[in-house]
Amino acid sequence: MDRNIHTVDDVLRLLDGLFAPEADRWTADGAAWWDDFYADRSRAVPFFAAKPDENLVEYLERDLLGPGRALDLGCGPGRNALHLASRGFEVDAVDLSPAALAWAEERAGAAAARVRFLPGDAFALADGGALRGPYDLIYDSGCFHHLPPHRRISYLALLDRSLAPGGHFALTCFASGAMGSELDDADFYRQSRLHGGLAYTPASLRRIFGDLTEVELRRMHDESPGSACFGEPFLWTALFRRDARP
Ligand SMILES: C[S@@+](CC[C@H](N)C(=O)[O-])C[C@H]1O[C@@H](n2cnc3c(N)ncnc32)[C@H](O)[C@@H]1O
């Protein structure tokens, strides 16, 4: 007889377990799925190209972000982490997938970029103190929409713990009507699946990140294959700022 629910973390783990094992893209057990995803680097996956997000490049060009300490959350092969390092940020970059981090480390070596790569589940690492915040920028390109609804609690706790007062949080995620599943939150649990990721509306993002101040929320620009930047119009790009008062 199981009576093991004592804490919010126990509830979060219980909810993780309601999903089919093959649907897991967000816990340590999901690392193997991502390793397989990154195994063939020649696949035509848009974000495999070693280019930074166009919105990140633009924030920096517009001086919306000053140099400081940055965390790339779910960094994959490291394209945005490397761009931040090249712009003078001291960068930590975390990912579940050892294959992604091996690729990112190769890229960092080739570019002589200094990035501290951390393997593992960002939420477990944040809880264990391995993420050495506070960060002036937390950047997430494409990780948040792979989380089940209840892990937004872990995500907001990570932001609360790790984002410096006055710091920025930037996100790209699936745009409703263009990409991602439009199911209601509860239906993901009923179906034990996330269907490749969750779609978000601007209103849902504003509500979820309502403790932060919105700087900009727009669709990502459609960048041509020859562009120096990555850009896909099925994504939202959002930039939020934390109040400077602690
Ligand atoms: C769609 S990929 C995006 C990769 C990278 N940000 C990019 O845009 O090139 C999402 C990444 O999030 C990572 N991820 C998912 N859940 C995570 C977690 N709990 N902790 C750390 N990384 C996670 C996956 O391993 C995967 O590499």
The ligand as an SDF file (V2000), in Angstrom:
LIG
                    3D

 27 29  0  0  0  0  0  0  0  0999 V2000
   13.7670   21.4690  -28.7390 C   0  0  0  0  0  0  0  0  0  0  0  0
   15.2890   21.1680  -27.9330 S   0  0  0  0  0  0  0  0  0  0  0  0
   16.0200   22.7850  -28.0540 C   0  0  0  0  0  0  0  0  0  0  0  0
   17.5170   22.7970  -27.9050 C   0  0  0  0  0  0  0  0  0  0  0  0
   18.1970   24.1660  -27.9440 C   0  0  0  0  0  0  0  0  0  0  0  0
   17.6460   25.0770  -26.9550 N   0  0  0  0  0  0  0  0  0  0  0  0
   18.1110   24.8050  -29.3080 C   0  0  0  0  0  0  0  0  0  0  0  0
   17.1890   25.5890  -29.5210 O   0  0  0  0  0  0  0  0  0  0  0  0
   18.9580   24.5300  -30.1540 O   0  0  0  0  0  0  0  0  0  0  0  0
   14.8030   21.0680  -26.2180 C   0  0  0  0  0  0  0  0  0  0  0  0
   15.9470   20.6790  -25.3000 C   0  0  0  0  0  0  0  0  0  0  0  0
   15.4860   20.7580  -23.9430 O   0  0  0  0  0  0  0  0  0  0  0  0
   16.1600   19.7540  -23.2070 C   0  0  0  0  0  0  0  0  0  0  0  0
   15.4120   19.4950  -21.9660 N   0  0  0  0  0  0  0  0  0  0  0  0
   14.1300   19.0890  -21.8240 C   0  0  0  0  0  0  0  0  0  0  0  0
   13.8060   18.9750  -20.5190 N   0  0  0  0  0  0  0  0  0  0  0  0
   14.9020   19.3370  -19.8160 C   0  0  0  0  0  0  0  0  0  0  0  0
   15.1950   19.4030  -18.4280 C   0  0  0  0  0  0  0  0  0  0  0  0
   14.2870   19.0720  -17.4920 N   0  0  0  0  0  0  0  0  0  0  0  0
   16.4330   19.8090  -18.0520 N   0  0  0  0  0  0  0  0  0  0  0  0
   17.3700   20.1200  -18.9860 C   0  0  0  0  0  0  0  0  0  0  0  0
   17.1590   20.0570  -20.3190 N   0  0  0  0  0  0  0  0  0  0  0  0
   15.9360   19.6800  -20.7330 C   0  0  0  0  0  0  0  0  0  0  0  0
   16.2250   18.5630  -24.1660 C   0  0  0  0  0  0  0  0  0  0  0  0
   17.2220   17.6400  -23.8290 O   0  0  0  0  0  0  0  0  0  0  0  0
   16.4640   19.2570  -25.5090 C   0  0  0  0  0  0  0  0  0  0  0  0
   17.8300   19.2880  -25.8610 O   0  0  0  0  0  0  0  0  0  0  0  0
  1  2  1  0
  2  3  1  0
  2 10  1  0
  3  4  1  0
  4  5  1  0
  5  6  1  0
  5  7  1  0
  7  8  2  0
  7  9  1  0
 10 11  1  0
 11 12  1  0
 11 26  1  0
 12 13  1  0
 13 14  1  0
 13 24  1  0
 14 15  1  0
 14 23  1  0
 15 16  2  0
 16 17  1  0
 17 18  1  0
 17 23  2  0
 18 19  1  0
 18 20  2  0
 20 21  1  0
 21 22  2  0
 22 23  1  0
 24 25  1  0
 24 26  1  0
 26 27  1  0
M  CHG  2   2   1   9  -1
M  END
$$$$
